[in-house]
Amino acid sequence: MKKQAYINLDDRSFSKYFKAFSDQSRLKILKLLTSKELTVNEIVAKIGLSQPTVSRHLGILREAGVVIDRRDGQKVYYGLNKGAVQNCCEGFCSCLMIRIEPEKPAKSAKKAAKTKKSKK
């Protein structure tokens, strides 16, 4: 697998990202690639689109930099470029001045009420 690349974020990069993320089929492909590398034929079998359609979607995802490919003999394996996806998310939130922090698990209303009663 190629080294994951971080993309310099400018308006053109954001446009490519949003084009890549704007199609349900491409999102399905990205979700499949989060767990492991797959060939075009493996992706076709899992999502039920034709091979030319999947190849076209992979081309758009590759153009945006969110998918990388690796040749092994005659097969080409596609994988998620997690670094680029993370860079996109962080860059987008940064340009909107949104700070990303993990949420703390909230107590359910029942547990909160029960805890309040037991303290009385």
C-alpha positions, 0 to 999 in steps of 0.5 A, a space after each residue: 500500500 502506498 504511504 498515506 498522503 496528507 493533502 494541502 487543503 485549498 478550495 480545489 481540494 475541498 471541492 474534490 472532497 465534497 464531490 467524492 463524498 456527495 454520492 451514496 455509492 461512493 460512500 458505500 465504497 468508502 465504508 467497505 474500504 475502512 476495514 480492508 483493501 479490496 479489488 474492483 471485482 470484490 467491491 462489485 460483488 459487495 455493492 451490486 454495481 457494474 464494474 465500469 460504474 465502480 471503476 468510475 467511482 474509484 477514479 473520483 475517490 482516487 482523484 480526491 485522494 481519499 482512496 489509494 491503490 496498490 498493484 499486486 501482479 494483475 490485481 489492483 487493490 484499493 484502500 482508504 487513505 485514512 490520513 487524507 480523510 482525517 486531514 479533510 475533516 480537520 481542515 474543514 472544521 478548522 476553516 469553519 473554526 469548529 473545535 473537534 473534541 470527543 463527546 463525554 458519554 451522557 447519563 441517561 435520564 433514568 440513571 440521572 433521576 435514580 441517582 438524584 433520588 438515592 442521594 436524598 
